[in-house]
Amino acid sequence: MPSPFNVRPLGPAIGAEVLDLNLADVFLPETLQALEAALVKHEALVLHVPELTPDQHLAIANHFGEAEVHTFYPNLGAGYEQITLIDSKLGDRADMWHHDESFLPSAPIVTMTQAKILPPCGGDTCWISMTTAYDALSERMKQYLDGLHAWHDMNGPMTAALRQGVVTHDRYLEVIKMGKRHLHPMVTTHPITGRKALYISPTYTTHIDGLAPAESDAILAYLHAHCQHVQFVYRHRWTVGDMVLWDNRSVIHNAILDYRPHQRRMHRASVFARETSPA
């Protein structure tokens, strides 16, 4: 069966764009399956879809799993609670390298964001392939990391947001009391490709469990610097209507905050893996 669209790679390590996609086909299983295959292969996938409707956005999201109603961000309202509104005019920002919500026991597996309002310049987003970054480590470092776990914690970003005046003290205390913190393996295996990836970020990963603080800090500092080498990065310059899907299991991202005082508004859906019933 011929593919319902064409795919053009945008970088050697990560990133591709979908061409000739008929939006009327995004409700068809074969189109959704082809999008999933392209995403798993390229880790970040650009769709040029200015006419995308909220229903089509959710159709793509629901193919991958259970679309999230986000705890912290506003959404599009009744019937579209799973489409999060991220607007710089509301103080929302994501200018930090991170996996989405890695402080949860099970983070979203896929995120998809569409540009609705963009600044006249700036506002790019970058993604890092944590699989390619892992592959480039020495064998000795891979052996060292095998079996290690690290803590992911939301308290750090919330403290920074409080200091920057982005959240109120009451909101800060409310979020801290939620205890958004979890221990994850530092190296994960993708459930579809079997590729190994680093699962850390400078934003949420606080320390490696069981190591002395100095050793933990040194190892994390090395890994964060290693991952940010340009050969592992795809940088997207948005056009209104672009939607980027990324594999949150194997990718971290950073929305560059270089466009103040202009506005940047995005519609986002994050997807959790569906729970499977025991046989």
C-alpha positions in Angstrom: 0.0 0.0 0.0 1.5 3.4 -0.9 2.2 5.9 1.9 -0.6 8.5 2.4 2.1 11.2 2.5 5.8 11.8 1.9 8.5 12.3 4.6 11.6 14.4 4.2 14.4 14.1 6.8 15.5 17.5 8.3 18.6 16.3 10.1 20.9 13.3 10.3 20.0 12.5 13.9 16.5 13.8 14.5 13.7 15.5 12.6 11.6 15.1 9.5 8.7 16.9 7.8 5.5 15.4 6.4 4.6 16.6 2.9 1.4 16.2 1.0 -0.7 15.2 4.0 -4.5 15.4 3.3 -6.0 16.5 6.6 -9.2 14.7 5.8 -7.3 11.5 6.1 -6.1 12.0 9.7 -9.1 10.0 11.0 -8.0 7.0 8.9 -6.1 4.2 10.7 -3.6 3.8 7.8 -2.7 7.5 8.0 -2.3 7.5 11.7 -0.2 4.4 11.6 2.0 6.0 9.0 2.4 9.1 11.2 3.4 6.9 14.1 5.9 5.0 12.1 7.5 8.2 10.8 7.6 9.7 14.4 9.2 6.6 15.9 11.9 6.6 13.1 12.7 10.4 13.2 11.7 11.2 16.8 10.4 14.7 15.9 7.9 15.2 13.1 6.9 18.5 11.5 3.4 18.8 9.9 2.5 21.9 8.0 -1.2 22.0 8.8 -2.6 25.6 9.2 -6.1 24.3 8.7 -5.9 21.7 11.4 -9.0 21.7 13.6 -9.2 20.8 17.3 -11.0 17.5 16.4 -8.2 16.6 14.0 -5.6 17.5 16.6 -7.3 15.2 19.1 -7.7 12.4 16.5 -3.9 12.3 16.1 -3.4 12.5 19.9 -5.9 9.7 20.7 -4.2 7.4 18.2 -1.1 7.4 20.4 -2.8 6.9 23.7 -4.8 8.8 26.4 -4.6 12.6 25.8 -3.9 14.5 29.0 -5.9 17.2 30.7 -3.0 19.2 32.0 -2.8 20.0 35.7 -1.2 23.4 35.4 -2.1 25.0 32.0 -5.4 26.3 30.8 -7.1 24.5 27.9 -9.6 25.1 25.0 -12.6 24.4 27.2 -15.6 22.1 26.9 -15.0 19.1 24.7 -11.3 20.1 24.1 -9.9 20.0 27.6 -7.1 17.8 26.3 -5.7 20.6 24.1 -3.6 22.8 26.4 -3.1 26.5 25.7 0.5 27.7 26.2 0.6 31.5 25.8 3.5 33.8 26.7 1.0 36.5 27.5 -0.2 34.3 30.4 3.4 33.9 31.6 3.7 30.3 30.2 7.2 29.3 29.1 9.3 26.2 28.5 12.7 27.7 27.9 14.6 24.8 29.5 15.8 21.4 28.3 13.4 18.8 29.6 11.3 15.7 28.9 7.6 16.7 29.5 6.6 15.8 33.0 9.4 13.3 33.8 8.6 13.9 37.5 5.6 11.6 37.1 5.8 7.8 37.5 4.8 7.5 33.9 5.4 10.6 31.8 3.6 11.3 28.5 5.0 9.3 25.6 4.2 11.7 22.8 3.6 15.5 22.7 2.3 17.5 19.8 2.3 21.3 19.6 0.8 23.6 17.0 1.8 27.3 16.5 -1.2 29.6 16.6 0.4 33.1 17.2 4.1 33.7 16.6 6.5 36.6 17.3 7.9 38.5 14.3 11.2 36.7 14.9 12.6 34.2 17.4 10.6 31.7 19.4 12.3 28.6 17.8 12.1 25.2 19.6 15.0 22.8 19.7 14.9 19.0 20.3 17.7 16.6 21.2 17.8 13.0 20.3 18.7 11.2 23.5 19.0 8.0 21.6 21.8 9.4 19.4 23.4 11.0 22.4 23.4 7.7 24.2 24.9 5.9 21.2 27.8 8.4 21.1 28.8 7.7 24.7 31.9 5.5 25.3 31.3 1.9 26.1 32.8 2.4 29.6 30.3 5.2 30.3 27.4 3.1 29.1 28.6 0.3 31.5 28.8 2.8 34.3 25.3 4.1 33.7 23.8 0.7 33.4 21.5 0.1 36.4 21.7 3.7 37.8 18.6 5.7 38.6 18.1 9.4 39.0 15.5 11.6 40.7 13.2 13.9 38.6 11.6 16.7 40.6 9.4 19.6 39.8 10.5 21.7 42.8 13.5 23.2 41.0 11.6 24.8 38.1 8.9 26.0 40.5 11.4 27.7 42.7 12.9 29.4 39.6 9.4 30.5 38.5 8.8 31.9 42.0 12.0 33.9 41.9 11.3 35.2 38.4 7.8 36.3 39.5 6.1 33.9 37.1 4.0 32.2 39.9 2.6 33.5 43.2 3.9 32.2 46.5 0.5 30.5 47.1 0.7 28.8 43.8 4.3 27.7 44.5 3.2 26.1 47.8 0.3 24.4 46.1 2.4 22.8 43.5 5.2 21.8 46.0 2.7 20.1 48.2 1.7 17.8 45.2 5.0 16.0 45.6 5.8 15.8 41.9 8.9 13.6 42.2 9.9 10.2 40.9 12.9 7.9 40.4 13.6 6.8 36.9 16.4 4.7 35.2 19.0 6.9 33.6 19.0 4.7 30.5 15.7 3.5 29.1 14.8 1.2 26.2 12.2 2.3 23.6 9.3 -0.1 23.6 9.0 -0.1 19.8 12.5 0.3 18.4 14.5 -1.3 21.3 17.0 1.6 21.1 18.5 2.8 24.4 18.2 6.5 25.4 19.4 8.7 28.2 16.5 9.7 30.4 17.8 12.9 32.2 17.4 16.6 31.8 19.0 19.7 33.4 15.5 20.9 34.4 14.0 18.0 36.3 16.9 15.6 37.1 18.3 16.6 40.5 20.7 13.8 41.4 21.7 10.2 40.8 20.4 7.8 43.5 23.0 6.2 45.7 26.0 8.4 44.6 27.9 10.9 46.6 26.7 14.4 45.8 30.0 15.5 44.1 30.0 12.3 41.9 26.4 12.7 41.0 26.9 16.4 40.1 29.9 15.7 38.0 28.3 12.8 36.0 25.1 14.8 35.3 27.1 17.9 34.3 29.1 15.8 31.8 26.0 14.1 30.4 24.0 17.3 30.0 26.9 19.0 28.2 27.4 15.9 26.0 23.7 15.8 25.0 23.7 19.4 23.9 26.3 18.9 21.2 24.9 20.4 18.0 25.0 17.0 16.1 22.2 15.7 18.3 19.9 18.7 17.9 17.1 19.7 15.5 16.0 23.4 15.7 12.7 24.3 14.2 11.8 27.8 13.0 8.0 27.9 13.3 5.5 29.1 10.7 1.9 29.7 11.9 0.0 26.4 11.6 3.1 24.1 11.9 2.5 21.2 14.3 5.5 19.3 15.7 5.1 15.8 17.2 7.9 14.4 19.3 8.6 11.2 21.1 8.9 12.2 24.7 10.4 8.8 25.6 13.6 9.6 23.7 13.7 13.4 23.1 14.2 16.5 25.3 13.2 20.0 24.1 13.7 23.7 24.8 11.4 26.5 23.6 13.8 29.4 23.2 12.6 32.6 25.0 14.1 35.3 22.8 11.0 37.2 21.6 9.8 39.4 24.4 7.7 41.6 24.5 5.9 39.8 21.6 3.3 37.0 22.0 3.7 33.3 21.3 0.7 31.0 21.6 0.7 27.3 21.0 -1.9 24.5 21.2 -0.5 21.3 22.8 -1.6 17.8 23.5 0.4 15.3 25.5 -0.4 11.6 25.4 0.0 8.9 28.1 0.4 5.3 27.2 -2.8 3.4 27.5 -2.9 0.9 30.3 -3.0 -2.7 29.1 -5.2 -5.2 30.9 -3.4 -8.4 32.1 -4.1 -11.4 29.9 
